[in-house]
C-alpha cells in the first residue's frame, strides 16, 4: 500500500494543472499589512476575496485537524520557505463555504488534498483569499485560503519546515492590570498563520468544557508579567474528539484522551504552535496559539499546586449566613504547605482580609464570616503554596470574576440571574445550581412543532427579563403558561444562558404574552453593541419596517440565515436564523427577495457562531414574506400537538404527535448538506403517538427531520450536541 501511495504522489508531482488563469501570489504578499493599517485596526489584506494560486510547505498534518466534529471541513497551514514574519497561512477545504454541492469527499478528490498536502511537501494550489472572524468592516479575523476544486500539485518533497521563531507573549497581548488583556495587533498580526515558539511560560486558566463542549480543555499560557495568550484546540490531539473520520475510520489522530491536569499552573520550558486569530462579538478578536501535538509542549520546569473544583457552601447567602469556600488542592511534585482564603467586601475592592484554610484528603476549606450590609458583593480568591515555595493564585489575585452576592430577599427575578455587575456577559451564577429561588414568568416560546424549538421564559418586557430553558420536562409547556421556578442549574453554553434541570410549577395557562420590545437598532445588534444585545438575550424583540439586505450572508455556503436592516445602503444587517420548527432551511432564499420590505420581524434575541441574531418563533413573527407553500396549514390539520424533545438532543430524541386517523409515515433525517442519512417506515396510530429516535450513531451537528405522510412532509430542525 505504501508503494502505491508514493507512486500516486509522484504522478501528482509531475502532473501540472491549469494554474495559469490565476496569479501566483506569495504567502508574504497575501498576509502583509502595513503598520498604519494595523494601527487603524485593519488586518485584512488587499487580496481579500481574490482568487489566487499559492505555494508553500505543509506545516501541519491535515489528518490531525480537529476543528470539524462532523467531517465538514479539513485544514492545514502552509509556510513560506524562508520563514519569518508574514509567512504562514491557514488552508481549508470546505465544500459548504464555497458552495460546492458535491460535498467534501468530491472536493478532496478534485484538489487531491489529503494525497498532496502531506507534512513537508511543497505544494501549489488555487483558492479564494478569505478569513474567519466578525462580519463587521473592515473585516477582521483569521486569514485563510478556501481551496477551489482545482487539482493541487506537489512542487517539492521532503522540504524542511522553517524552524519556529521564538516570540514573546507581549507581542500579542498585554496585561491591562484588571484581569483583561489588550491585543497588540501591530506586533502580533505579522505572525498569524506562522509556527512559533514561546519559552518559559506558565499554564493557566485551565477549565473543562461542558454541554456540547464536553471533553474539550480550555487553557492559556502567560509570562511573568501576566501577559496571556489562549490555546486553541485546532489539533485533534488536543481536542479529545474522534468523530471527524475524514482521514481514518477511527477518527482524527487522537489515539488517547489527553488531560492537561499535570501541566495546570506549571511552568514549561516551551510551547509551540500556529498563531491563529479568534473573534467573538462579545470579546472582539484576539490571538491564540494552536499546538500541533504533544511534542509542542516542553517539559515541566516548576510545578506549583493545582487548585480546582472551587465550591461555595451557599451561592446566595443572607447577611446572617457565613460562607464556606472549598477547593481541591494538590501538588504533583511535592506537598501542599498552606492555603489561604482572601476576601474583600464591595465589588472590585482589592484590600483583602486573609483566612487560613484547613485541608483534609486534598480538600481545603475556609470560612468567610457573615457580611453586611444587604445587597453587597464579596470578592474571594485562594493562594496555595507547596513545600518548594511555588504558589498558585486561584482564580486570580484580583478576584476579577470570583465574587458572590449577599442578598436577604434571595433570587426572585430573571435579572438576578442574567445581570453581571462587571458588565461581563457571563452570569454570576454560571454553572451553579440555585435552590429556593422564586421566579415567576410567562412562557414566550416552546418546542412545539410550529414554534421556535426552544423554550423561553420572561418575567417582564425589555432588558434582563428573558432567559432560555432546557431540559426534558419542558415539552408540555405552551405559550402563555405562567410558571414558578424554584430550582435550576444556571447553564452557560457558548455565551448563551439557560435555566437547566428546572424544578417548576404550572400556575395558570392562557395568559397574555409580554409585548415585544422595540427600539433596538439592527446595525447595533450586528456590531454586538452590549447595551442592545446582552440585556435582551432570551427576550422577545421586534423590528418594524425593515428590509432584506442579504438573503444568505454566508454565501457561497449557507447556514439558513438572512439579514435585515432599516435601510438598503449595504448588504450587512442583523442576522436572522431559521432555527424555528416552522421556518425552512432555505427560507431566506425561497421566501424572501433582496431589498424586500418587511412590515415587521419579531423573535428571540440569541447568540451563536460569533454573531448576535434574531430567532423568529415561527412565520407569524414575519410580516411581508411571500409564502411558497401552505404546508403549515396541512401540518396543523394532520399533526396535532407535535413535539420534539430534548432539542438540542444527546443520544435520543423523543417525538410525540397525535393523528386524526391511522396512517403510514416515513421518518427521514438529512444532514446540513441535504444528504439523506436515515430513513424508516412507521405505522402511525389514531390518537397519541410516541417515537424514541436513537441518535448515538450520528455526529454532533444540525440536521433536518422529515415526517412524511401521503404527499406532504412535516419538517423540523434537530441539533445533536453532546
C-alpha positions as CSV (number, residue, x, y, z in Angstrom):
1,X,0.0,0.0,0.0
2,X,2.8,2.5,0.8
3,X,4.4,1.8,-2.7
4,X,1.1,2.6,-4.4
5,X,0.6,5.9,-2.4
6,X,4.1,7.1,-3.2
7,X,3.7,6.2,-6.9
8,X,0.4,8.1,-7.0
9,X,2.2,11.0,-5.2
10,X,4.9,11.1,-7.9
11,X,2.3,11.1,-10.6
12,X,0.7,14.2,-9.0
13,X,4.1,15.7,-8.6
14,X,4.8,15.6,-12.4
15,X,1.2,16.5,-13.3
16,X,0.9,20.2,-13.9
17,X,-2.7,21.6,-13.8
18,X,-4.1,24.6,-15.4
19,X,-2.9,27.2,-12.9
20,X,-2.1,30.0,-15.3
21,X,-5.5,31.5,-15.2
22,X,-4.9,32.9,-11.7
23,X,-1.8,34.8,-10.4
24,X,0.7,33.1,-8.2
25,X,1.0,35.2,-5.1
26,X,3.5,34.6,-2.3
27,X,2.3,34.0,1.3
28,X,4.1,37.1,2.4
29,X,2.2,39.3,-0.1
30,X,-1.1,37.7,0.9
31,X,-0.5,38.3,4.6
32,X,1.4,41.6,4.7
33,X,-0.4,44.6,6.3
34,X,1.3,47.9,6.5
35,X,1.9,49.3,10.1
36,X,-0.6,52.2,9.6
37,X,-3.4,49.8,8.6
38,X,-2.7,47.7,11.7
39,X,-2.8,50.8,13.9
40,X,-6.2,51.6,12.4
41,X,-7.5,48.2,13.3
42,X,-7.4,46.8,9.7
43,X,-5.9,43.3,9.4
44,X,-7.4,42.3,6.0
45,X,-5.0,42.2,3.1
46,X,-5.8,43.9,-0.3
47,X,-6.1,40.4,-1.9
48,X,-9.2,39.7,0.2
49,X,-11.8,37.7,-1.8
50,X,-9.5,37.4,-4.8
51,X,-8.8,34.0,-6.4
52,X,-5.1,33.2,-6.4
53,X,-2.5,30.5,-6.6
54,X,-0.4,29.9,-3.6
55,X,2.7,27.8,-2.9
56,X,4.3,26.7,0.4
57,X,5.5,23.9,2.6
58,X,2.8,21.9,4.5
59,X,3.5,22.6,8.2
60,X,0.5,20.8,9.7
61,X,-0.8,17.3,9.1
62,X,-4.4,17.7,7.7
63,X,-5.3,14.3,9.4
64,X,-4.6,16.0,12.8
65,X,-7.2,18.7,12.0
66,X,-9.9,18.6,14.7
67,X,-12.0,21.7,14.3
68,X,-14.8,19.9,12.4
69,X,-16.6,17.4,14.6
70,X,-18.7,16.3,11.6
71,X,-16.0,16.0,8.9
72,X,-17.4,19.1,7.2
73,X,-14.0,20.7,6.6
74,X,-10.3,19.8,6.8
75,X,-7.4,22.3,7.1
76,X,-3.7,22.7,7.3
77,X,-1.1,25.5,7.2
78,X,1.4,26.5,4.6
79,X,4.7,28.2,5.4
80,X,6.9,30.1,3.1
81,X,10.3,28.5,2.5
82,X,12.2,31.4,4.1
83,X,10.2,31.5,7.3
84,X,9.9,34.7,9.3
85,X,7.1,37.2,9.6
86,X,4.0,37.2,7.3
87,X,5.0,33.7,6.0
88,X,2.2,31.4,7.2
89,X,-1.4,31.0,6.3
90,X,-4.4,28.7,7.0
91,X,-5.6,26.5,4.1
92,X,-9.1,25.0,4.2
93,X,-11.2,22.7,2.0
94,X,-14.8,23.3,2.9
95,X,-17.5,22.4,0.4
96,X,-20.2,24.4,2.1
97,X,-18.1,27.6,2.3
98,X,-17.5,27.7,-1.5
99,X,-21.0,26.4,-2.4
100,X,-19.7,23.1,-3.8
101,X,-22.7,20.9,-3.8
102,X,-20.8,17.6,-4.5
103,X,-19.5,17.6,-0.9
104,X,-16.2,17.3,0.9
105,X,-15.1,14.0,-0.5
106,X,-15.6,15.1,-4.0
107,X,-13.8,18.3,-3.3
108,X,-10.9,16.4,-1.8
109,X,-10.7,14.2,-4.9
110,X,-10.7,17.3,-7.2
111,X,-8.0,19.0,-5.1
112,X,-6.1,15.8,-4.2
113,X,-5.8,17.5,-0.8
114,X,-5.0,14.6,1.5
115,X,-2.7,12.9,-1.1
116,X,-0.7,16.1,-1.8
117,X,-0.8,18.1,1.5
118,X,1.4,15.8,3.5
119,X,3.7,17.2,6.1
120,X,6.9,18.5,4.5
121,X,5.6,18.6,0.9
122,X,5.8,21.8,-1.0
123,X,2.5,22.3,-2.8
124,X,0.8,24.7,-5.2
125,X,-3.0,25.2,-5.0
126,X,-5.8,27.6,-6.1
127,X,-8.3,29.2,-3.8
128,X,-10.1,32.3,-2.6
129,X,-8.5,34.6,-0.1
130,X,-10.9,34.8,2.8
131,X,-11.0,34.9,6.6
132,X,-13.0,33.7,9.6
133,X,-14.0,36.3,12.0
134,X,-16.5,39.1,12.6
135,X,-18.9,40.3,9.9
136,X,-18.1,44.0,10.6
137,X,-16.0,46.1,8.2
138,X,-13.0,46.5,8.0
139,X,-13.2,42.7,8.1
140,X,-11.0,41.3,10.9
141,X,-10.3,37.7,11.6
142,X,-8.1,34.7,10.8
143,X,-6.8,34.8,7.2
144,X,-7.4,31.6,5.2
145,X,-7.5,30.3,1.7
146,X,-10.7,28.4,0.7
147,X,-9.5,25.9,-1.8
148,X,-11.4,25.6,-5.1
149,X,-12.0,22.3,-7.0
150,X,-8.8,22.7,-8.9
151,X,-6.1,20.0,-8.7
152,X,-3.1,20.9,-6.5
153,X,0.4,20.0,-7.4
154,X,3.4,18.9,-5.4
155,X,6.4,21.0,-6.3
156,X,8.8,19.6,-3.7
157,X,9.1,16.5,-1.4
158,X,10.7,16.3,2.0
159,X,11.1,20.0,2.5
160,X,12.4,21.4,5.8
161,X,9.7,23.2,7.7
162,X,11.2,26.5,8.8
163,X,12.2,26.5,12.5
164,X,9.7,28.3,14.7
165,X,10.9,31.8,15.7
166,X,11.0,32.4,19.4
167,X,8.5,35.2,20.2
168,X,7.1,36.8,23.4
169,X,3.5,36.8,24.6
170,X,3.8,40.6,24.9
171,X,3.9,40.8,21.1
172,X,0.3,39.5,21.0
173,X,-1.4,40.8,24.2
174,X,-0.6,42.9,27.3
175,X,-1.9,42.5,30.8
176,X,-4.2,45.5,31.5
177,X,-3.8,45.2,35.2
178,X,-7.5,44.5,35.9
179,X,-7.7,40.9,34.7
180,X,-8.0,41.6,31.0
181,X,-5.7,41.6,28.0
182,X,-5.0,44.2,25.4
183,X,-4.5,42.9,21.9
184,X,-1.2,44.0,20.2
185,X,-2.2,44.0,16.5
186,X,0.8,46.0,15.3
187,X,3.3,43.4,16.6
188,X,1.1,40.3,16.5
189,X,-0.5,40.2,13.1
190,X,2.8,39.5,11.3
191,X,2.9,36.1,12.9
192,X,-0.7,35.0,12.1
193,X,-0.5,31.5,10.5
194,X,3.1,31.0,11.4
195,X,4.5,28.2,13.5
196,X,6.2,29.9,16.6
197,X,7.6,29.1,20.0
198,X,7.1,30.7,23.4
199,X,9.8,29.8,26.1
200,X,9.4,29.5,29.9
201,X,5.7,30.1,30.2
202,X,3.1,29.1,32.8
203,X,0.0,27.1,32.0
204,X,-3.0,29.0,33.5
205,X,-6.8,29.3,33.3
206,X,-7.4,25.6,32.8
207,X,-11.1,24.7,32.5
208,X,-13.0,21.7,31.2
209,X,-15.9,22.0,28.6
210,X,-19.5,21.2,29.4
211,X,-22.6,20.5,27.4
212,X,-21.7,20.4,23.7
213,X,-18.1,21.1,24.6
214,X,-17.7,18.1,27.0
215,X,-14.3,16.6,26.6
216,X,-12.6,19.8,25.5
217,X,-10.0,21.5,27.6
218,X,-9.5,25.3,27.6
219,X,-6.3,26.9,28.8
220,X,-3.8,29.7,28.3
221,X,-0.2,30.4,28.8
222,X,1.2,33.5,30.5
223,X,4.6,35.1,31.1
224,X,6.0,36.5,34.4
225,X,4.2,39.8,33.8
226,X,0.7,38.3,33.5
227,X,0.6,38.7,29.7
228,X,-1.6,35.8,28.4
229,X,-2.4,34.1,25.1
230,X,-5.1,31.5,24.8
231,X,-4.6,28.0,23.4
232,X,-6.9,26.8,20.7
233,X,-7.5,23.1,20.2
234,X,-7.3,23.0,16.4
235,X,-5.4,19.8,16.5
236,X,-7.3,16.6,17.2
237,X,-4.5,15.5,19.5
238,X,-5.6,18.4,21.9
239,X,-9.3,18.3,21.3
240,X,-10.2,14.8,22.6
241,X,-12.5,14.5,19.6
242,X,-12.5,11.5,17.3
243,X,-15.9,12.0,15.5
244,X,-14.2,13.5,12.5
245,X,-13.3,10.4,10.5
246,X,-12.3,12.1,7.2
247,X,-8.8,10.5,7.1
248,X,-9.3,7.3,9.1
249,X,-12.3,5.2,10.1
250,X,-11.3,5.5,13.7
251,X,-11.3,9.3,13.6
252,X,-8.7,12.1,13.6
253,X,-5.2,11.3,15.0
254,X,-6.3,11.1,18.7
255,X,-5.2,7.7,20.0
256,X,-5.9,8.5,23.6
257,X,-7.7,11.1,25.6
258,X,-5.4,13.9,26.6
259,X,-5.6,15.6,30.0
260,X,-3.7,18.8,30.8
261,X,-4.0,18.4,34.6
262,X,-0.3,17.6,35.1
263,X,0.5,20.9,33.5
264,X,-2.0,23.1,35.2
265,X,-0.3,26.1,36.8
266,X,3.1,24.6,36.0
267,X,5.9,26.4,34.2
268,X,7.0,24.6,31.0
269,X,10.2,25.1,29.0
270,X,8.3,25.9,25.8
271,X,5.0,25.8,23.9
272,X,4.9,25.8,20.1
273,X,2.1,26.1,17.6
274,X,0.5,28.1,14.8
275,X,-0.7,31.6,15.6
276,X,-4.4,32.0,14.9
277,X,-6.8,34.8,15.4
278,X,-10.2,34.1,17.1
279,X,-13.0,36.6,17.1
280,X,-16.2,37.0,19.1
281,X,-18.7,39.8,19.1
282,X,-18.6,39.7,22.9
283,X,-14.8,39.8,23.4
284,X,-13.6,41.0,20.0
285,X,-10.6,39.5,18.2
286,X,-7.5,38.1,19.9
287,X,-4.5,35.9,19.0
288,X,-4.2,32.3,20.1
289,X,-1.7,29.5,19.8
290,X,-2.6,26.1,18.3
291,X,-0.1,23.3,19.2
292,X,0.2,20.6,16.6
293,X,0.7,17.7,19.0
294,X,2.1,16.7,22.4
295,X,5.7,17.4,21.2
296,X,4.8,21.1,21.0
297,X,4.7,21.2,24.8
298,X,8.0,21.2,26.7
299,X,9.0,19.7,30.0
300,X,7.7,21.0,33.3
301,X,10.4,23.1,35.0
302,X,8.3,24.2,38.0
303,X,5.0,22.7,39.3
304,X,3.1,24.9,41.8
305,X,-0.1,23.5,43.5
306,X,-3.1,22.7,41.4
307,X,-6.4,24.3,42.6
308,X,-9.7,23.1,41.2
309,X,-13.3,22.4,42.0
310,X,-13.9,25.7,43.7
311,X,-17.2,25.5,45.7
312,X,-19.4,27.8,47.7
313,X,-21.5,26.3,50.5
314,X,-24.3,28.8,49.7
315,X,-24.3,30.6,46.3
316,X,-26.9,33.1,47.7
317,X,-26.2,33.9,51.4
318,X,-28.1,36.3,53.5
319,X,-26.5,38.9,55.9
320,X,-26.8,36.4,58.7
321,X,-25.1,33.5,57.0
322,X,-21.4,32.6,56.8
323,X,-19.8,31.3,53.6
324,X,-17.6,28.3,53.4
325,X,-15.2,28.3,50.4
326,X,-13.7,24.9,49.5
327,X,-11.4,23.6,46.7
328,X,-9.3,20.7,45.8
329,X,-5.6,21.5,46.2
330,X,-2.8,19.0,45.2
331,X,0.8,19.2,44.3
332,X,2.3,17.0,41.6
333,X,5.9,17.0,42.7
334,X,5.7,17.6,46.4
335,X,3.2,18.6,49.1
336,X,0.8,21.4,49.8
337,X,2.3,23.5,52.6
338,X,-0.5,26.0,53.1
339,X,-3.6,27.6,51.6
340,X,-5.1,31.0,52.4
341,X,-8.5,32.3,51.5
342,X,-8.7,36.1,50.7
343,X,-11.9,38.1,50.7
344,X,-13.0,41.7,50.4
345,X,-16.3,43.5,50.6
346,X,-17.5,45.6,47.8
347,X,-17.2,44.8,44.1
348,X,-13.7,45.5,42.8
349,X,-12.2,46.1,46.3
350,X,-8.6,44.8,46.3
351,X,-8.0,45.3,50.0
352,X,-8.4,41.7,51.2
353,X,-8.7,40.0,54.5
354,X,-7.0,36.6,55.0
355,X,-8.4,33.4,56.4
356,X,-6.3,30.3,56.9
357,X,-7.7,27.2,55.2
358,X,-7.6,23.7,56.6
359,X,-7.0,20.6,54.5
360,X,-8.4,17.0,54.6
361,X,-7.7,14.4,51.9
362,X,-6.9,17.1,49.4
363,X,-9.9,19.2,50.1
364,X,-9.2,22.6,51.7
365,X,-11.8,24.9,53.1
366,X,-12.0,28.3,54.8
367,X,-14.9,30.4,56.2
368,X,-15.9,33.9,55.3
369,X,-17.9,35.5,58.2
370,X,-21.4,36.8,57.7
371,X,-21.3,40.0,55.7
372,X,-23.3,43.2,56.0
373,X,-24.9,45.3,54.6
374,X,-27.6,43.7,52.5
375,X,-27.1,43.6,48.7
376,X,-23.3,43.8,48.7
377,X,-20.8,41.7,46.7
378,X,-18.0,39.7,48.3
379,X,-14.8,39.0,46.3
380,X,-12.6,36.0,47.1
381,X,-9.6,34.0,45.9
382,X,-7.2,31.4,47.2
383,X,-3.4,31.3,47.4
384,X,-1.9,27.8,47.7
385,X,1.8,27.2,48.5
386,X,3.8,24.0,48.1
387,X,6.9,22.8,50.1
388,X,9.2,24.3,47.4
389,X,7.7,27.7,47.8
390,X,5.9,27.6,44.4
391,X,2.4,29.2,44.7
392,X,-0.8,29.4,42.8
393,X,-3.3,32.3,43.0
394,X,-6.8,31.0,42.0
395,X,-8.7,32.1,40.1
396,X,-6.5,35.3,40.3
397,X,-5.2,37.6,42.9
398,X,-7.7,40.4,41.9
399,X,-10.7,38.2,42.2
400,X,-11.7,39.5,38.8
401,X,-14.7,37.2,38.3
402,X,-14.9,35.4,41.6
403,X,-17.5,37.0,43.9
404,X,-20.9,36.3,45.3
405,X,-23.9,38.4,46.2
406,X,-25.2,38.8,49.7
407,X,-29.0,39.3,49.4
408,X,-31.6,38.8,52.0
409,X,-34.5,38.5,49.6
410,X,-32.9,35.8,47.5
411,X,-33.2,35.2,43.8
412,X,-36.7,36.3,42.6
413,X,-36.2,37.7,39.1
414,X,-34.6,36.7,35.8
415,X,-32.4,39.8,36.1
416,X,-30.9,38.5,39.3
417,X,-29.6,35.6,37.2
418,X,-28.8,37.3,33.9
419,X,-27.2,40.5,35.0
420,X,-23.5,40.7,35.9
421,X,-22.4,43.9,37.7
422,X,-19.0,43.8,36.0
423,X,-20.6,44.2,32.6
424,X,-19.5,40.7,31.7
425,X,-22.0,38.7,29.7
426,X,-21.5,35.6,31.8
427,X,-23.9,35.4,34.8
428,X,-22.5,35.5,38.3
429,X,-24.2,32.1,39.0
430,X,-23.0,30.4,35.8
431,X,-22.8,26.6,36.3
432,X,-24.2,26.8,39.8
433,X,-27.4,25.1,41.0
434,X,-29.7,27.5,42.8
435,X,-32.3,26.2,45.2
436,X,-35.1,28.1,47.0
437,X,-35.4,30.6,44.2
438,X,-38.8,32.2,43.3
439,X,-39.0,33.3,39.7
440,X,-42.5,33.6,38.1
441,X,-42.7,34.1,34.4
442,X,-44.7,33.6,31.2
443,X,-43.6,31.1,28.5
444,X,-43.0,33.0,25.3
445,X,-41.7,30.3,23.0
446,X,-41.9,26.5,23.1
447,X,-40.5,23.3,21.5
448,X,-43.8,22.9,19.6
449,X,-43.9,21.7,16.0
450,X,-44.8,25.1,14.7
451,X,-42.8,27.1,17.3
452,X,-39.2,28.0,18.0
453,X,-37.9,24.7,19.2
454,X,-36.5,26.4,22.3
455,X,-38.5,27.3,25.5
456,X,-38.0,30.9,26.6
457,X,-39.4,32.5,29.8
458,X,-40.0,36.2,30.6
459,X,-41.0,37.9,33.8
460,X,-41.4,41.3,32.1
461,X,-40.8,43.1,28.8
462,X,-37.5,44.6,27.9
463,X,-33.9,44.3,29.2
464,X,-32.8,41.5,31.5
465,X,-36.3,40.0,31.5
466,X,-35.8,36.9,29.4
467,X,-34.0,33.6,29.5
468,X,-33.8,30.3,27.6
469,X,-34.7,27.0,29.2
470,X,-33.6,23.5,28.5
471,X,-34.3,20.0,29.9
472,X,-36.5,17.0,29.4
473,X,-39.5,18.3,31.5
474,X,-40.4,21.2,29.2
475,X,-42.1,19.6,26.3
476,X,-45.7,20.1,27.5
477,X,-45.3,23.9,28.1
478,X,-47.4,26.1,25.9
479,X,-47.1,29.8,25.1
480,X,-48.9,31.8,27.8
481,X,-48.3,29.3,30.6
482,X,-47.3,31.0,33.8
483,X,-44.8,29.0,35.8
484,X,-43.0,29.3,39.1
485,X,-39.3,28.2,39.0
486,X,-38.0,27.1,42.4
487,X,-34.8,25.3,41.5
488,X,-32.5,25.4,38.4
489,X,-28.9,25.0,37.3
490,X,-27.6,28.1,35.6
491,X,-26.1,26.7,32.4
492,X,-23.9,28.8,30.2
493,X,-23.3,27.3,26.7
494,X,-21.4,29.2,24.0
495,X,-22.2,32.5,25.7
496,X,-26.0,31.8,26.0
497,X,-27.6,31.4,29.5
498,X,-30.1,28.7,30.2
499,X,-32.2,27.5,33.1
500,X,-31.4,23.8,33.1
501,X,-32.7,20.8,35.1
502,X,-35.5,23.1,36.2
503,X,-38.0,22.5,39.0
504,X,-41.1,24.4,38.3
505,X,-44.9,24.5,39.0
506,X,-47.6,25.5,36.4
507,X,-49.6,28.3,38.0
508,X,-52.0,29.0,35.1
509,X,-52.4,28.7,31.3
510,X,-53.6,31.0,28.6
511,X,-52.1,34.2,30.0
512,X,-51.3,37.1,27.6
513,X,-47.7,37.3,26.4
514,X,-45.5,40.2,27.1
515,X,-45.3,42.8,24.4
516,X,-42.2,42.7,22.1
517,X,-39.5,45.2,22.9
518,X,-38.9,47.6,20.1
519,X,-36.4,50.4,19.5
520,X,-33.2,48.4,19.0
521,X,-31.0,49.1,16.0
522,X,-30.3,46.2,13.6
523,X,-26.9,47.7,13.0
524,X,-26.1,47.8,16.7
525,X,-27.2,44.2,17.0
526,X,-24.9,43.2,14.1
527,X,-22.0,45.0,15.7
528,X,-22.6,43.4,19.1
529,X,-23.2,46.7,21.0
530,X,-23.5,45.4,24.6
531,X,-26.4,47.7,25.6
532,X,-28.5,46.5,22.6
533,X,-27.7,42.8,22.7
534,X,-26.7,41.1,26.0
535,X,-29.6,42.6,28.1
536,X,-32.1,41.3,25.6
537,X,-30.8,37.7,25.3
538,X,-33.8,35.4,25.6
539,X,-36.2,38.4,25.2
540,X,-38.9,38.8,22.5
541,X,-37.8,41.8,20.5
542,X,-39.3,43.4,17.3
543,X,-38.1,45.4,14.4
544,X,-40.6,47.3,12.3
545,X,-40.3,48.4,8.6
546,X,-37.1,46.7,7.8
547,X,-35.5,45.5,4.5
548,X,-34.0,42.2,3.5
549,X,-30.4,43.3,2.7
550,X,-28.9,39.8,2.3
551,X,-30.7,36.5,1.6
552,X,-27.6,34.5,2.5
553,X,-24.8,36.3,4.5
554,X,-22.7,33.1,4.5
555,X,-22.6,32.7,0.7
556,X,-21.2,30.8,-1.2
557,X,-22.0,28.4,1.7
558,X,-25.3,28.5,3.5
559,X,-26.4,28.1,7.1
560,X,-30.1,29.1,6.7
561,X,-29.7,32.7,7.7
562,X,-30.7,36.0,6.2
563,X,-30.0,39.7,7.2
564,X,-32.3,42.7,7.6
565,X,-31.6,46.4,8.2
566,X,-33.6,49.6,8.4
567,X,-32.0,50.8,5.1
568,X,-30.6,49.2,2.0
569,X,-27.3,51.1,1.8
570,X,-25.2,47.9,2.3
571,X,-25.7,44.1,2.5
572,X,-24.6,43.6,6.1
573,X,-27.5,43.9,8.5
574,X,-28.7,41.9,11.5
575,X,-28.8,38.2,11.0
576,X,-32.0,36.2,11.4
577,X,-31.9,32.4,11.8
578,X,-34.1,29.6,10.6
579,X,-34.0,27.7,13.9
580,X,-37.8,27.7,14.2
581,X,-39.5,24.4,13.5
582,X,-41.9,26.4,11.3
583,X,-39.2,28.1,9.1
584,X,-37.5,26.1,6.4
585,X,-33.7,26.0,5.9
586,X,-34.0,27.9,2.6
587,X,-36.5,30.5,3.8
588,X,-34.1,33.4,3.1
589,X,-33.7,32.3,-0.5
590,X,-37.1,31.0,-1.5
591,X,-39.5,33.2,0.6
592,X,-37.6,36.5,0.7
593,X,-36.2,38.7,-2.0
594,X,-33.4,41.2,-1.9
595,X,-34.4,44.7,-0.6
596,X,-37.9,43.4,0.2
597,X,-39.7,45.5,2.8
598,X,-41.0,43.6,5.8
599,X,-43.7,45.2,7.9
600,X,-42.1,43.7,11.0
601,X,-39.9,40.8,12.1
602,X,-40.0,39.7,15.7
603,X,-38.1,37.0,17.5
604,X,-36.0,36.0,20.4
605,X,-32.5,37.5,20.8
606,X,-29.8,34.9,20.5
607,X,-26.1,34.5,20.1
608,X,-24.2,31.8,18.1
609,X,-21.1,31.5,16.0
610,X,-19.8,34.9,17.0
611,X,-22.9,36.8,16.0
612,X,-26.0,38.1,17.7
613,X,-29.1,37.3,15.8
614,X,-32.8,37.1,15.8
615,X,-34.8,33.8,16.1
616,X,-38.3,34.3,14.7
617,X,-40.5,31.8,16.6
618,X,-42.5,31.0,13.5
619,X,-43.7,32.6,10.3
620,X,-46.3,34.6,12.2
621,X,-43.3,36.7,13.5
622,X,-42.6,37.9,10.0
623,X,-44.9,40.2,8.0
624,X,-44.3,40.7,4.3
625,X,-42.6,37.5,3.1
626,X,-44.0,35.7,0.1
627,X,-45.0,32.2,1.2
628,X,-44.4,29.5,-1.4
629,X,-46.3,26.7,0.3
630,X,-49.3,26.1,2.5
631,X,-47.6,23.3,4.4
632,X,-48.1,24.8,7.8
633,X,-51.9,24.6,7.4
634,X,-51.6,21.0,6.3
635,X,-49.3,20.2,9.2
636,X,-51.7,21.7,11.7
637,X,-54.6,19.6,10.3
638,X,-52.7,16.3,10.1
639,X,-50.2,16.5,13.0
640,X,-51.7,17.8,16.3
641,X,-49.5,18.9,19.3
642,X,-46.3,17.7,17.6
643,X,-43.3,17.9,20.0
644,X,-39.6,17.1,19.6
645,X,-37.6,16.9,22.8
646,X,-35.0,17.4,24.1
647,X,-33.7,19.7,21.3
648,X,-30.7,20.1,21.3
649,X,-30.5,16.3,21.9
650,X,-27.8,14.0,23.1
651,X,-28.3,10.3,22.3
652,X,-32.1,10.1,22.0
653,X,-34.8,12.3,20.5
654,X,-38.5,11.9,21.6
655,X,-41.1,12.6,19.0
656,X,-44.7,12.8,20.1
657,X,-47.8,13.7,18.0
658,X,-51.4,13.0,17.5
659,X,-53.1,11.7,14.3
660,X,-56.7,12.1,13.4
661,X,-56.5,8.7,11.7
662,X,-54.1,5.8,11.5
663,X,-51.7,6.1,8.5
664,X,-48.3,5.1,7.2
665,X,-45.5,7.5,7.8
666,X,-41.8,7.8,6.8
667,X,-39.2,9.3,9.2
668,X,-36.2,10.7,7.4
669,X,-33.1,12.5,8.7
670,X,-31.0,14.8,6.4
671,X,-27.6,16.3,7.3
672,X,-26.8,20.0,6.8
673,X,-25.8,19.4,3.1
674,X,-29.2,17.9,2.4
675,X,-28.0,14.3,2.2
676,X,-30.4,11.6,3.4
677,X,-28.7,9.7,6.1
678,X,-31.6,7.8,7.7
679,X,-35.0,6.5,6.7
680,X,-37.5,4.4,8.4
681,X,-41.2,3.4,7.8
682,X,-43.6,4.0,10.7
683,X,-47.2,2.9,11.3
684,X,-48.9,5.8,12.9
685,X,-52.0,5.0,15.1
686,X,-55.1,7.1,15.7
687,X,-54.5,9.4,18.6
688,X,-51.3,9.8,20.6
689,X,-48.0,8.6,19.1
690,X,-44.6,8.5,20.8
691,X,-41.4,7.6,18.9
692,X,-38.0,7.1,20.5
693,X,-35.4,8.0,17.9
694,X,-31.8,6.9,18.9
695,X,-29.1,9.3,17.9
696,X,-25.9,7.7,19.2
697,X,-24.7,6.8,15.6
698,X,-24.9,10.4,14.4
699,X,-22.2,13.0,14.9
700,X,-22.8,16.4,16.5
701,X,-24.3,18.9,14.1
702,X,-27.5,20.4,12.7
703,X,-29.9,18.1,10.9
704,X,-33.4,18.3,9.3
705,X,-36.0,15.7,10.3
706,X,-38.9,15.0,7.9
707,X,-42.0,13.1,8.9
708,X,-43.7,12.2,5.6
709,X,-47.3,11.2,5.0
710,X,-49.4,11.0,1.9
711,X,-47.6,13.6,-0.2
712,X,-46.6,16.1,2.4
713,X,-43.9,16.4,5.0
714,X,-43.6,17.9,8.4
715,X,-40.2,19.4,8.8
716,X,-38.2,20.2,11.9
717,X,-34.6,21.2,12.6
718,X,-32.7,18.9,15.1
719,X,-29.5,19.8,16.8
720,X,-27.3,17.0,18.2
721,X,-24.9,18.3,20.9
722,X,-23.0,16.0,23.3
